[in-house]
Amino acid sequence: MGAQMERDMRQELFDHYEKLSFTYYDRNNSGQMMSKLVSDLFDISEMAHHGPENLFIAVIKIFGSFLFLFIISWELALVLLFFVICMLLFSLSQNQRMSRTFMENRRKIGDVNASLQDTLAGIRVVQSFANEDIEHAKFEKSNRAFLVSKKDNYRCMGDFSGGNQFFQGMMYAATLVCGGYLIAQGRMNVTDLSMYALYIGIFVSPIQMLVELTEMLQKGLSGFRRFIEIMETEPDIEDAPDAQSLENVQGTVTYENVSFHYADDDTPVLQDVSFTIPAGRSVALVGPSGSGKTTICNLLPRFYDTTAGRVLIDGKDVRKLTLKSLRSQIGIVQQDVYLFDGTVRENIAYGKPDATMDEIIAASRRANIHEFIEALPDGYDTWVGERGTRLSGGQKQRISIARVFLKNPPVLILDEATSALDNESERWIQISLDELAHNRTTSTIAHRSSTIQNADEILVVAENGIAERGTHEELMAQKGIYEGLYTMK
């Protein structure tokens, strides 16, 4: 039962992670999230596994044995009851302290996971700068902090266990002293006292079980609180109650007086941005870094929501469309390509999971990468490595383009897709991108002149909005921001 609960809760937590918006991931570390998904739920499982049975057995034994103790000598039973009450009060006082230490322990192991994940994800950068000692020091710091929290944890558990064992010992001592007094007074015989001592053993053993159960409960509850904290986090981006499915898309995209700032920062990123991309046409967004070009594109698939104004597709407000149907109509090619740990075929098929092999090959041909894939040792079944580490930047980019070809969306976002590539790779990929963008509504964030000049319209984004707009020739003639940016290239 415990293992099944752990499985179900882990699945539920994973599914909830997938629903959370970009703003949540902007604020939280993936190592901490992994800790909540794995180690926290293990202790919840242990609590569910052992808790009910141990509690049931302990309660039956305690009440049963205490009943017999009361029958043998109610006077001694009252003495024992006094110590049981003292144990209960002591345990309650220690419980809050245990809860704090277990919760702190959870946070610290999350920090260890975060440090590990950060270093391993950037191991090539670490080794290229020969900064292993720096990463060693960072990991040692988080690891040492975990040890400190673990020491506090063990000290608290030791105090709790030692205190309860002290009261258990006092029960035996009080039984001998008070029992001896009652025998001297002729109110109890030696046989009853011997029987009483045996029943105390039966009475004490489930108390010790409850003490251990309390520790287990605190571990499980600290993990459960962290689980609930995530599950009660509402996604910032959700389907509206009356959301409709987006179908028969033509591809006209309109931004109406759009403004935006991040939830934790009132500084405006965009202010009163308005423009339209007719269906099948292309727009290039240029401007200084940090001017809001990527933000403009992120508002279309609702990775973030506008703080004012509307984004429309075919005249429909994207906030009144279901996320699944909206995003299924938009293809995105980014500068930082992410390939999953698997085969080339699996990564291309991510654009259409039910695609046939013929469709995958056709998409690869259009992305100009089929011949390269065929030359690999295992062809389309070649393993690409974690994040596609066994492939070059240009090869990964073309696989991501093939993925979008397979998806075949009417709306396309190209986010600096060629800016990190060499000239040869850029030339081949630009051919693929031109093929991909043909007859699709395309928003292109670019710095390369070849990409910019091919656009039907160029928008210069600066100071929270659109500063200039027009064709390449028109903007060059204005001798404004665009001309300055172009001349620098």
QUIKA-V95632 format. One record per helix or strand. SS is the DSSP state (A for helix, B for strand). FROM is the first residue (numbers start at 1). TO is the last residue. If there is no record, write none. Layout:
ss->SS from->FROM to->TO
ss->SS from->FROM to->TO
//
This chain:
ss->A from->2 to->19
ss->A from->22 to->27
ss->A from->30 to->37
ss->A from->39 to->72
ss->A from->74 to->121
ss->A from->123 to->128
ss->A from->132 to->184
ss->A from->190 to->231
ss->B from->244 to->244
ss->B from->253 to->260
ss->B from->270 to->277
ss->B from->282 to->286
ss->A from->293 to->300
ss->B from->308 to->313
ss->B from->316 to->317
ss->A from->318 to->320
ss->B from->321 to->321
ss->A from->323 to->328
ss->B from->330 to->334
ss->B from->343 to->343
ss->A from->344 to->351
ss->A from->357 to->366
ss->A from->370 to->375
ss->A from->379 to->381
ss->B from->383 to->383
ss->A from->386 to->388
ss->A from->393 to->407
ss->B from->411 to->415
ss->A from->423 to->437
ss->B from->441 to->445
ss->A from->449 to->453
ss->B from->457 to->462
ss->B from->465 to->470
ss->A from->472 to->478
ss->A from->481 to->488
//
